[in-house]
Amino acid sequence: MKKLGTVILLLLAGSATAADRLQAVQVAGLTVPGTPAMGKALGFTACEDKYSYYECKRNKPLLVYGAAADSASVFIDGKDNFSITDDTTTAPKVSEVPQEKLSYRSIRLNFDVTERETLENALKADGWLKAGSGNSRSYFKEGVPAAFKIHRSLTSLTPVDLSEVQSQVAKLKGKAAEAAKASTSSSSFIDAMQK
């Protein structure tokens, strides 16, 4: 009986660990998080050693939702980029990390202003919901465990736990419903005043 209890605990521990892991997701032909092999398959082959990470860029143009990126890169390091929680510690010296332990978390994209607007319009048309405003905003889509995060000219495609996506989507839909209700109320008042 004691062995059975131990086996059950080990199975539960294994499933808890698996639940705390991100699965690679593909959005617009890009995969996050990923392994060096995935990055290579996406064309991120021009790599430089930056001590705690390899910066790997694409030498070919990249279209994301019809928007042409000026540049695209991944940062391959020794952190656990498949963990649900983003590891904010400093990565170890990348050249000392076994290659099978290397990975990247997100894909960084640079767009000029016109192309970024093209991207944002295409995201909205495809059902992505915008959170934030000004220089920093994020786009979430129901059922997609990733987000496009935009800060000034930099855009990143980043994996996000699906429960966080669902929470963000619910908040954004709630705000949209409140805004629609306020707009209807305002229009009703204005119409009533004109009659």
Z-matrix of the N, CA and C atoms (Angstrom, degrees):
N
C 1 1.446
C 2 1.524 1 110.21
N 3 1.343 2 115.51 1 -38.43
C 4 1.452 3 119.95 2 179.96
C 5 1.528 4 110.10 3 -63.46
N 6 1.360 5 116.91 4 -39.56
C 7 1.466 6 121.10 5 178.39
C 8 1.524 7 110.57 6 -62.75
N 9 1.328 8 116.96 7 -42.72
C 10 1.462 9 121.12 8 -179.78
C 11 1.531 10 110.27 9 -61.38
N 12 1.318 11 117.18 10 -41.98
C 13 1.471 12 121.25 11 177.62
C 14 1.516 13 111.34 12 -62.60
N 15 1.326 14 116.50 13 -40.67
C 16 1.465 15 120.78 14 178.29
C 17 1.516 16 110.73 15 -64.64
N 18 1.328 17 117.05 16 -43.24
C 19 1.467 18 121.35 17 178.97
C 20 1.526 19 110.29 18 -61.65
N 21 1.328 20 116.84 19 -44.02
C 22 1.472 21 120.54 20 179.38
C 23 1.527 22 110.27 21 -62.50
N 24 1.343 23 116.95 22 -43.98
C 25 1.468 24 119.63 23 178.45
C 26 1.525 25 111.27 24 -61.89
N 27 1.324 26 117.09 25 -41.39
C 28 1.465 27 120.30 26 178.47
C 29 1.521 28 110.91 27 -63.95
N 30 1.329 29 116.71 28 -41.11
C 31 1.469 30 119.87 29 178.02
C 32 1.524 31 110.78 30 -63.80
N 33 1.327 32 116.50 31 -42.76
C 34 1.465 33 119.92 32 178.23
C 35 1.521 34 111.01 33 -64.07
N 36 1.328 35 116.45 34 -41.84
C 37 1.465 36 119.74 35 178.46
C 38 1.515 37 110.38 36 -63.07
N 39 1.323 38 116.88 37 -40.85
C 40 1.465 39 120.82 38 178.54
C 41 1.506 40 111.87 39 -63.52
N 42 1.334 41 117.06 40 -40.33
C 43 1.465 42 119.40 41 -179.67
C 44 1.521 43 110.82 42 -72.91
N 45 1.331 44 118.04 43 -32.64
C 46 1.463 45 119.86 44 177.16
C 47 1.519 46 109.51 45 -65.38
N 48 1.328 47 116.10 46 -40.65
C 49 1.455 48 119.82 47 178.59
C 50 1.519 49 109.94 48 -64.37
N 51 1.309 50 117.37 49 -43.54
C 52 1.466 51 120.61 50 179.49
C 53 1.523 52 110.69 51 -63.67
N 54 1.333 53 116.72 52 -34.34
C 55 1.461 54 120.32 53 -179.86
C 56 1.527 55 111.39 54 -69.53
N 57 1.322 56 117.06 55 -23.60
C 58 1.461 57 121.46 56 -179.52
C 59 1.523 58 112.55 57 -89.30
N 60 1.311 59 117.15 58 12.75
C 61 1.464 60 122.11 59 -177.10
C 62 1.520 61 110.19 60 -110.83
N 63 1.294 62 115.68 61 144.66
C 64 1.460 63 121.38 62 173.21
C 65 1.517 64 108.91 63 -87.33
N 66 1.292 65 116.45 64 144.14
C 67 1.457 66 121.72 65 171.95
C 68 1.522 67 106.96 66 -98.04
N 69 1.309 68 117.03 67 145.72
C 70 1.462 69 120.01 68 176.56
C 71 1.524 70 108.46 69 -62.61
N 72 1.319 71 116.05 70 135.11
C 73 1.461 72 121.74 71 179.62
C 74 1.524 73 108.21 72 -124.43
N 75 1.316 74 115.35 73 142.24
C 76 1.460 75 120.00 74 178.89
C 77 1.527 76 109.26 75 -107.08
N 78 1.325 77 115.54 76 126.49
C 79 1.464 78 122.92 77 178.23
C 80 1.523 79 107.09 78 -131.62
N 81 1.310 80 116.92 79 123.70
C 82 1.468 81 122.56 80 178.86
C 83 1.528 82 111.57 81 53.77
N 84 1.323 83 116.09 82 35.58
C 85 1.461 84 120.58 83 178.57
C 86 1.516 85 114.68 84 81.65
N 87 1.325 86 118.09 85 3.18
C 88 1.465 87 122.93 86 179.44
C 89 1.521 88 109.14 87 -110.45
N 90 1.334 89 116.80 88 142.62
C 91 1.458 90 121.66 89 -176.24
C 92 1.524 91 110.90 90 -115.02
N 93 1.352 92 116.22 91 128.22
C 94 1.465 93 122.37 92 174.39
C 95 1.525 94 109.33 93 -139.45
N 96 1.334 95 118.66 94 146.66
C 97 1.454 96 125.46 95 -20.98
C 98 1.519 97 108.96 96 -66.81
N 99 1.321 98 116.04 97 177.35
C 100 1.454 99 116.85 98 -177.15
C 101 1.514 100 114.20 99 -155.02
N 102 1.296 101 113.59 100 171.10
C 103 1.458 102 122.86 101 177.76
C 104 1.527 103 108.64 102 -98.72
N 105 1.328 104 118.06 103 167.58
C 106 1.460 105 119.08 104 175.24
C 107 1.534 106 112.46 105 -55.83
N 108 1.332 107 117.63 106 -37.23
C 109 1.472 108 120.23 107 179.12
C 110 1.526 109 110.75 108 -63.50
N 111 1.332 110 116.86 109 -39.34
C 112 1.468 111 120.20 110 177.48
C 113 1.527 112 110.28 111 -65.60
N 114 1.324 113 116.19 112 -43.38
C 115 1.460 114 120.45 113 178.14
C 116 1.517 115 111.56 114 -60.65
N 117 1.321 116 115.98 115 -42.55
C 118 1.468 117 120.34 116 178.78
C 119 1.525 118 110.45 117 -62.90
N 120 1.331 119 116.87 118 -42.53
C 121 1.468 120 120.99 119 179.48
C 122 1.532 121 111.39 120 -62.67
N 123 1.339 122 116.92 121 -28.12
C 124 1.462 123 121.48 122 178.37
C 125 1.529 124 112.38 123 -85.31
N 126 1.340 125 116.57 124 -3.08
C 127 1.461 126 120.29 125 177.41
C 128 1.515 127 115.26 126 95.64
N 129 1.321 128 118.21 127 9.67
C 130 1.464 129 121.17 128 178.09
C 131 1.534 130 108.66 129 -85.83
N 132 1.310 131 116.17 130 79.85
C 133 1.468 132 120.98 131 -170.57
C 134 1.525 133 114.47 132 -116.24
N 135 1.315 134 118.86 133 -12.13
C 136 1.470 135 121.64 134 179.73
C 137 1.527 136 107.69 135 -90.57
N 138 1.338 137 115.89 136 91.00
C 139 1.465 138 120.79 137 -171.22
C 140 1.525 139 112.67 138 -106.57
N 141 1.339 140 114.86 139 144.99
C 142 1.461 141 122.91 140 174.54
C 143 1.517 142 108.52 141 -128.85
N 144 1.339 143 116.37 142 140.21
C 145 1.457 144 122.12 143 176.60
C 146 1.525 145 107.90 144 -79.80
N 147 1.330 146 117.13 145 117.81
C 148 1.468 147 122.98 146 179.52
C 149 1.532 148 110.57 147 -110.89
N 150 1.302 149 117.17 148 29.31
C 151 1.449 150 128.60 149 179.18
C 152 1.529 151 112.76 150 76.92
N 153 1.344 152 118.62 151 -66.38
C 154 1.468 153 119.14 152 -178.02
C 155 1.528 154 112.34 153 -96.35
N 156 1.336 155 117.37 154 -0.55
C 157 1.468 156 121.67 155 176.66
C 158 1.522 157 109.65 156 -160.85
N 159 1.322 158 114.37 157 160.34
C 160 1.460 159 121.08 158 169.57
C 161 1.522 160 106.43 159 -99.55
N 162 1.318 161 116.81 160 126.97
C 163 1.459 162 119.79 161 172.56
C 164 1.521 163 106.74 162 -94.18
N 165 1.320 164 116.19 163 116.54
C 166 1.463 165 121.47 164 -178.16
C 167 1.524 166 109.08 165 -114.60
N 168 1.336 167 115.25 166 121.48
C 169 1.464 168 121.36 167 -177.21
C 170 1.519 169 110.27 168 -109.44
N 171 1.314 170 114.44 169 161.95
C 172 1.464 171 121.79 170 173.12
C 173 1.517 172 108.48 171 -91.81
N 174 1.324 173 116.14 172 138.72
C 175 1.462 174 120.66 173 175.19
C 176 1.520 175 111.63 174 -93.80
N 177 1.320 176 117.09 175 -6.61
C 178 1.466 177 121.97 176 -178.63
C 179 1.521 178 109.13 177 -108.40
N 180 1.340 179 117.18 178 150.93
C 181 1.470 180 119.45 179 176.18
C 182 1.531 181 110.45 180 -59.51
N 183 1.322 182 115.15 181 151.71
C 184 1.460 183 120.54 182 -178.70
C 185 1.521 184 109.44 183 -130.88
N 186 1.321 185 115.79 184 126.51
C 187 1.462 186 121.61 185 175.06
C 188 1.522 187 108.76 186 -103.76
N 189 1.314 188 116.13 187 130.08
C 190 1.456 189 122.40 188 177.02
C 191 1.524 190 106.66 189 -125.62
N 192 1.320 191 116.44 190 113.77
C 193 1.463 192 121.71 191 -176.34
C 194 1.530 193 110.74 192 52.51
N 195 1.315 194 116.65 193 37.85
C 196 1.460 195 121.34 194 177.39
C 197 1.513 196 114.84 195 83.06
N 198 1.314 197 118.27 196 -2.32
C 199 1.468 198 122.48 197 179.21
C 200 1.525 199 109.44 198 -98.80
N 201 1.332 200 116.33 199 132.06
C 202 1.467 201 121.30 200 -179.06
C 203 1.527 202 110.22 201 -86.40
N 204 1.326 203 115.96 202 120.17
C 205 1.465 204 120.90 203 177.72
C 206 1.525 205 109.41 204 -81.88
N 207 1.340 206 116.21 205 136.89
C 208 1.467 207 120.76 206 175.09
C 209 1.522 208 110.09 207 -67.35
N 210 1.327 209 115.91 208 -37.48
C 211 1.461 210 120.90 209 177.57
C 212 1.526 211 108.73 210 -153.77
N 213 1.323 212 114.51 211 159.54
C 214 1.465 213 121.07 212 178.76
C 215 1.522 214 107.89 213 -147.14
N 216 1.326 215 116.55 214 138.34
C 217 1.455 216 119.35 215 -179.90
C 218 1.527 217 111.39 216 -151.15
N 219 1.328 218 113.92 217 158.90
C 220 1.459 219 121.93 218 171.98
C 221 1.522 220 107.06 219 -123.70
N 222 1.322 221 115.66 220 152.90
C 223 1.451 222 121.87 221 178.88
C 224 1.522 223 107.50 222 -115.13
N 225 1.315 224 115.48 223 103.48
C 226 1.466 225 121.77 224 -175.92
C 227 1.524 226 108.00 225 -92.00
N 228 1.336 227 115.60 226 123.94
C 229 1.459 228 119.62 227 -177.49
C 230 1.527 229 111.11 228 -142.71
N 231 1.323 230 115.48 229 -174.08
C 232 1.456 231 121.53 230 -177.65
C 233 1.514 232 114.06 231 -94.90
N 234 1.328 233 118.42 232 9.02
C 235 1.468 234 121.16 233 177.42
C 236 1.523 235 109.89 234 -75.20
N 237 1.326 236 115.22 235 165.18
C 238 1.463 237 120.16 236 176.12
C 239 1.523 238 108.16 237 -86.88
N 240 1.315 239 116.64 238 85.65
C 241 1.460 240 122.06 239 -175.34
C 242 1.522 241 113.55 240 -77.89
N 243 1.331 242 117.64 241 -5.04
C 244 1.463 243 121.31 242 176.64
C 245 1.533 244 111.47 243 -97.65
N 246 1.338 245 117.04 244 2.76
C 247 1.458 246 121.05 245 176.15
C 248 1.526 247 108.79 246 -75.66
N 249 1.333 248 117.00 247 144.08
C 250 1.465 249 120.08 248 178.94
C 251 1.525 250 110.33 249 -60.28
N 252 1.336 251 116.85 250 -42.34
C 253 1.460 252 119.48 251 178.69
C 254 1.522 253 109.30 252 -85.57
N 255 1.321 254 115.51 253 131.62
C 256 1.459 255 121.51 254 -179.10
C 257 1.524 256 109.12 255 -69.19
N 258 1.314 257 116.61 256 126.28
C 259 1.455 258 122.94 257 -179.82
C 260 1.525 259 108.83 258 -78.23
N 261 1.339 260 116.97 259 112.12
C 262 1.463 261 120.62 260 -177.61
C 263 1.526 262 112.77 261 -96.47
N 264 1.324 263 117.22 262 2.90
C 265 1.458 264 119.56 263 178.34
C 266 1.524 265 109.81 264 -73.23
N 267 1.312 266 115.84 265 161.71
C 268 1.459 267 120.63 266 177.34
C 269 1.521 268 108.52 267 -71.27
N 270 1.304 269 115.44 268 132.50
C 271 1.466 270 120.40 269 -179.40
C 272 1.528 271 109.70 270 -72.24
N 273 1.323 272 116.99 271 151.32
C 274 1.463 273 119.65 272 176.36
C 275 1.529 274 110.60 273 -69.29
N 276 1.333 275 115.82 274 166.31
C 277 1.465 276 120.51 275 176.59
C 278 1.523 277 107.78 276 -55.52
N 279 1.326 278 115.44 277 118.72
C 280 1.466 279 121.07 278 -169.72
C 281 1.529 280 112.69 279 -63.33
N 282 1.308 281 117.91 280 -32.08
C 283 1.467 282 119.87 281 -178.46
C 284 1.524 283 112.37 282 -70.12
N 285 1.338 284 117.11 283 -13.22
C 286 1.463 285 120.96 284 179.16
C 287 1.531 286 112.72 285 -99.45
N 288 1.319 287 116.84 286 -0.77
C 289 1.466 288 121.40 287 -179.59
C 290 1.526 289 108.67 288 -91.61
N 291 1.341 290 118.51 289 131.36
C 292 1.472 291 119.69 290 176.47
C 293 1.531 292 109.94 291 -57.16
N 294 1.315 293 116.87 292 138.45
C 295 1.463 294 120.86 293 -175.26
C 296 1.522 295 113.18 294 -56.89
N 297 1.328 296 117.94 295 -32.61
C 298 1.471 297 119.63 296 -179.19
C 299 1.533 298 112.05 297 -70.13
N 300 1.334 299 118.26 298 -12.10
C 301 1.469 300 121.34 299 178.47
C 302 1.528 301 112.38 300 -99.80
N 303 1.317 302 117.25 301 1.81
C 304 1.463 303 120.65 302 179.50
C 305 1.527 304 110.59 303 -83.32
N 306 1.323 305 116.01 304 147.15
C 307 1.469 306 121.15 305 177.30
C 308 1.525 307 109.10 306 -162.66
N 309 1.324 308 115.25 307 171.86
C 310 1.466 309 120.58 308 173.23
C 311 1.521 310 107.92 309 -128.21
N 312 1.319 311 116.44 310 153.30
C 313 1.464 312 120.69 311 -177.87
C 314 1.524 313 111.70 312 -97.63
N 315 1.322 314 117.10 313 -44.50
C 316 1.462 315 120.24 314 -173.57
C 317 1.522 316 110.64 315 -136.88
N 318 1.316 317 115.13 316 173.64
C 319 1.462 318 121.59 317 176.74
C 320 1.519 319 106.90 318 -118.84
N 321 1.331 320 115.27 319 126.10
C 322 1.465 321 120.25 320 179.38
C 323 1.521 322 109.53 321 -96.34
N 324 1.323 323 115.13 322 131.92
C 325 1.461 324 122.18 323 -178.10
C 326 1.522 325 109.25 324 -126.46
N 327 1.327 326 116.09 325 139.64
C 328 1.466 327 121.13 326 174.11
C 329 1.519 328 108.28 327 -113.31
N 330 1.323 329 116.26 328 129.12
C 331 1.464 330 122.39 329 177.79
C 332 1.521 331 108.97 330 -125.74
N 333 1.336 332 117.28 331 145.23
C 334 1.462 333 117.69 332 169.17
C 335 1.530 334 106.65 333 -74.26
N 336 1.322 335 116.79 334 171.95
C 337 1.468 336 121.40 335 -172.85
C 338 1.525 337 112.26 336 -57.93
N 339 1.322 338 117.05 337 -45.61
C 340 1.466 339 120.64 338 -178.03
C 341 1.526 340 111.42 339 -63.30
N 342 1.322 341 116.72 340 -44.31
C 343 1.471 342 120.77 341 -179.45
C 344 1.526 343 111.16 342 -68.54
N 345 1.333 344 117.17 343 -35.31
C 346 1.469 345 119.65 344 177.38
C 347 1.524 346 109.96 345 -64.56
N 348 1.332 347 117.21 346 -39.86
C 349 1.468 348 120.43 347 176.30
C 350 1.526 349 110.60 348 -63.13
N 351 1.338 350 116.08 349 -39.84
C 352 1.474 351 120.50 350 176.53
C 353 1.524 352 109.68 351 -59.71
N 354 1.333 353 116.46 352 -45.52
C 355 1.467 354 121.24 353 178.87
C 356 1.525 355 110.65 354 -60.50
N 357 1.323 356 117.31 355 -49.52
C 358 1.462 357 120.24 356 -176.83
C 359 1.528 358 111.74 357 -63.16
N 360 1.317 359 117.57 358 -40.45
C 361 1.469 360 120.47 359 177.57
C 362 1.525 361 111.18 360 -64.30
N 363 1.336 362 116.59 361 -39.82
C 364 1.467 363 120.63 362 179.18
C 365 1.529 364 110.99 363 -67.83
N 366 1.336 365 117.01 364 -38.87
C 367 1.466 366 120.26 365 177.45
C 368 1.530 367 110.23 366 -61.51
N 369 1.323 368 116.68 367 -47.10
C 370 1.472 369 120.40 368 179.41
C 371 1.529 370 110.50 369 -60.87
N 372 1.333 371 116.69 370 -42.77
C 373 1.474 372 120.81 371 -179.55
C 374 1.524 373 111.48 372 -63.98
N 375 1.347 374 116.95 373 -27.26
C 376 1.465 375 121.40 374 -179.25
C 377 1.533 376 112.45 375 -91.28
N 378 1.327 377 117.52 376 6.00
C 379 1.460 378 119.71 377 176.08
C 380 1.513 379 115.90 378 96.19
N 381 1.326 380 118.12 379 7.29
C 382 1.458 381 120.63 380 176.25
C 383 1.527 382 107.83 381 -76.72
N 384 1.331 383 116.62 382 140.11
C 385 1.461 384 122.29 383 -178.75
C 386 1.522 385 109.73 384 -106.08
N 387 1.328 386 115.94 385 137.76
C 388 1.463 387 121.70 386 -175.39
C 389 1.519 388 111.11 387 -92.71
N 390 1.341 389 115.63 388 132.11
C 391 1.458 390 122.93 389 173.02
C 392 1.520 391 107.15 390 -118.38
N 393 1.318 392 117.47 391 137.44
C 394 1.455 393 120.93 392 179.64
C 395 1.514 394 111.55 393 89.68
N 396 1.327 395 114.84 394 175.73
C 397 1.459 396 120.04 395 179.62
C 398 1.522 397 108.75 396 -156.65
N 399 1.317 398 115.42 397 177.92
C 400 1.458 399 119.60 398 179.08
C 401 1.512 400 111.42 399 68.73
N 402 1.325 401 116.31 400 -135.21
C 403 1.463 402 121.17 401 -176.26
C 404 1.522 403 114.30 402 -76.41
N 405 1.326 404 117.89 403 -18.89
C 406 1.464 405 120.76 404 -176.78
C 407 1.520 406 110.72 405 -126.12
N 408 1.302 407 115.82 406 121.08
C 409 1.458 408 120.83 407 177.30
C 410 1.519 409 109.43 408 -150.66
N 411 1.317 410 114.90 409 158.70
C 412 1.461 411 121.86 410 179.46
C 413 1.514 412 108.78 411 -131.81
N 414 1.325 413 115.50 412 152.29
C 415 1.463 414 121.77 413 177.25
C 416 1.522 415 108.66 414 -121.40
N 417 1.328 416 115.54 415 129.46
C 418 1.457 417 123.15 416 178.83
C 419 1.521 418 108.73 417 -122.49
N 420 1.329 419 115.59 418 149.18
C 421 1.463 420 120.52 419 176.43
C 422 1.521 421 108.12 420 -132.23
N 423 1.322 422 114.91 421 132.81
C 424 1.457 423 120.48 422 -178.90
C 425 1.524 424 110.73 423 -54.06
N 426 1.340 425 115.57 424 129.20
C 427 1.456 426 121.27 425 176.96
C 428 1.521 427 115.26 426 84.07
N 429 1.338 428 117.98 427 -2.78
C 430 1.474 429 120.92 428 -179.10
C 431 1.531 430 108.50 429 -109.45
N 432 1.342 431 118.24 430 114.68
C 433 1.461 432 120.75 431 -177.44
C 434 1.535 433 113.03 432 -80.50
N 435 1.321 434 115.20 433 56.30
C 436 1.469 435 121.62 434 178.59
C 437 1.516 436 108.16 435 -157.55
N 438 1.327 437 115.66 436 164.31
C 439 1.465 438 120.97 437 176.95
C 440 1.516 439 109.19 438 -142.67
N 441 1.315 440 115.54 439 148.00
C 442 1.456 441 121.32 440 168.55
C 443 1.524 442 105.46 441 -94.42
N 444 1.324 443 116.81 442 119.46
C 445 1.460 444 121.57 443 179.82
C 446 1.522 445 107.82 444 -111.80
N 447 1.322 446 115.44 445 126.63
C 448 1.458 447 121.09 446 -175.16
C 449 1.522 448 108.92 447 -118.81
N 450 1.320 449 115.55 448 128.12
C 451 1.461 450 121.95 449 173.18
C 452 1.520 451 107.40 450 -137.31
N 453 1.313 452 114.88 451 110.44
C 454 1.468 453 122.63 452 -175.63
C 455 1.524 454 109.42 453 55.98
N 456 1.340 455 118.19 454 -121.47
C 457 1.470 456 119.18 455 -177.66
C 458 1.525 457 112.63 456 -89.44
N 459 1.332 458 117.21 457 -7.45
C 460 1.465 459 120.69 458 -178.65
C 461 1.521 460 111.25 459 -91.82
N 462 1.306 461 114.94 460 136.16
C 463 1.460 462 121.89 461 175.21
C 464 1.515 463 106.81 462 -127.23
N 465 1.313 464 117.04 463 138.61
C 466 1.463 465 118.76 464 174.75
C 467 1.522 466 109.44 465 -130.05
N 468 1.310 467 114.17 466 140.86
C 469 1.458 468 121.33 467 170.84
C 470 1.517 469 104.69 468 -96.85
N 471 1.327 470 115.94 469 117.06
C 472 1.455 471 122.06 470 -171.37
C 473 1.523 472 110.63 471 -126.89
N 474 1.334 473 117.84 472 138.90
C 475 1.467 474 118.76 473 175.61
C 476 1.526 475 109.98 474 -71.34
N 477 1.316 476 115.63 475 145.53
C 478 1.464 477 121.91 476 178.92
C 479 1.524 478 106.96 477 -138.30
N 480 1.319 479 116.28 478 139.19
C 481 1.459 480 120.58 479 176.33
C 482 1.529 481 108.80 480 -58.49
N 483 1.318 482 116.67 481 136.21
C 484 1.464 483 121.63 482 -175.59
C 485 1.531 484 112.57 483 -58.47
N 486 1.328 485 118.01 484 -34.34
C 487 1.472 486 119.65 485 178.36
C 488 1.530 487 110.42 486 -65.25
N 489 1.319 488 117.58 487 -35.68
C 490 1.468 489 121.13 488 176.42
C 491 1.524 490 110.59 489 -67.62
N 492 1.334 491 116.87 490 -40.65
C 493 1.467 492 120.73 491 177.25
C 494 1.523 493 109.38 492 -60.15
N 495 1.331 494 117.05 493 -47.98
C 496 1.463 495 120.75 494 -178.54
C 497 1.527 496 110.76 495 -61.17
N 498 1.330 497 117.16 496 -39.14
C 499 1.460 498 121.38 497 178.00
C 500 1.532 499 110.66 498 -63.68
N 501 1.325 500 116.80 499 -45.91
C 502 1.472 501 121.18 500 178.96
C 503 1.527 502 110.99 501 -62.94
N 504 1.328 503 116.61 502 -44.44
C 505 1.467 504 121.07 503 -179.30
C 506 1.533 505 110.11 504 -62.02
N 507 1.329 506 117.26 505 -42.98
C 508 1.470 507 120.60 506 179.14
C 509 1.532 508 110.66 507 -61.16
N 510 1.338 509 117.11 508 -44.29
C 511 1.468 510 120.93 509 178.12
C 512 1.524 511 110.71 510 -61.26
N 513 1.326 512 116.72 511 -46.41
C 514 1.464 513 120.79 512 -177.43
C 515 1.525 514 111.74 513 -65.58
N 516 1.334 515 116.92 514 -39.39
C 517 1.470 516 119.81 515 177.12
C 518 1.528 517 110.48 516 -66.35
N 519 1.328 518 117.00 517 -37.95
C 520 1.464 519 121.02 518 177.19
C 521 1.523 520 111.45 519 -62.61
N 522 1.334 521 116.18 520 -44.01
C 523 1.471 522 120.11 521 178.45
C 524 1.523 523 110.73 522 -64.21
N 525 1.323 524 117.38 523 -39.82
C 526 1.471 525 121.11 524 179.35
C 527 1.526 526 110.30 525 -64.36
N 528 1.334 527 117.08 526 -40.00
C 529 1.470 528 120.80 527 178.99
C 530 1.528 529 110.61 528 -65.48
N 531 1.344 530 116.78 529 -41.49
C 532 1.467 531 120.57 530 177.45
C 533 1.526 532 110.85 531 -63.02
N 534 1.325 533 117.13 532 -42.59
C 535 1.470 534 121.30 533 179.90
C 536 1.528 535 110.48 534 -64.29
N 537 1.327 536 117.00 535 -40.55
C 538 1.469 537 120.77 536 179.18
C 539 1.528 538 110.39 537 -65.08
N 540 1.330 539 116.39 538 -41.07
C 541 1.470 540 120.78 539 179.12
C 542 1.530 541 110.20 540 -63.93
N 543 1.330 542 116.80 541 -43.75
C 544 1.466 543 120.79 542 179.20
C 545 1.523 544 110.86 543 -63.80
N 546 1.316 545 116.84 544 -39.56
C 547 1.466 546 121.20 545 179.36
C 548 1.526 547 110.94 546 -64.95
N 549 1.331 548 116.32 547 -42.78
C 550 1.467 549 121.04 548 178.63
C 551 1.524 550 110.47 549 -63.28
N 552 1.325 551 116.53 550 -43.10
C 553 1.462 552 121.52 551 179.25
C 554 1.525 553 110.38 552 -62.39
N 555 1.309 554 116.35 553 -43.61
C 556 1.460 555 121.59 554 179.33
C 557 1.525 556 111.07 555 -63.48
N 558 1.326 557 116.16 556 -45.33
C 559 1.475 558 120.57 557 179.05
C 560 1.521 559 110.90 558 -62.35
N 561 1.332 560 117.03 559 -40.77
C 562 1.470 561 121.12 560 179.27
C 563 1.521 562 110.81 561 -61.93
N 564 1.313 563 116.36 562 -43.51
C 565 1.462 564 120.44 563 179.42
C 566 1.528 565 110.73 564 -63.05
N 567 1.328 566 116.03 565 -47.82
C 568 1.470 567 120.49 566 -178.96
C 569 1.522 568 110.46 567 -61.27
N 570 1.333 569 116.91 568 -44.18
C 571 1.472 570 120.64 569 178.19
C 572 1.526 571 111.06 570 -61.20
N 573 1.333 572 117.04 571 -43.00
C 574 1.466 573 121.43 572 -179.41
C 575 1.526 574 111.28 573 -64.09
N 576 1.315 575 116.50 574 -36.47
C 577 1.467 576 120.24 575 -180.00
C 578 1.528 577 111.55 576 -70.02
N 579 1.317 578 117.09 577 -27.69
C 580 1.465 579 120.67 578 -177.68
C 581 1.521 580 112.39 579 -84.25
N 582 1.317 581 118.70 580 -11.24
C 583 1.473 582 121.58 581 -178.08
C 584 1.495 583 111.10 582 -89.99
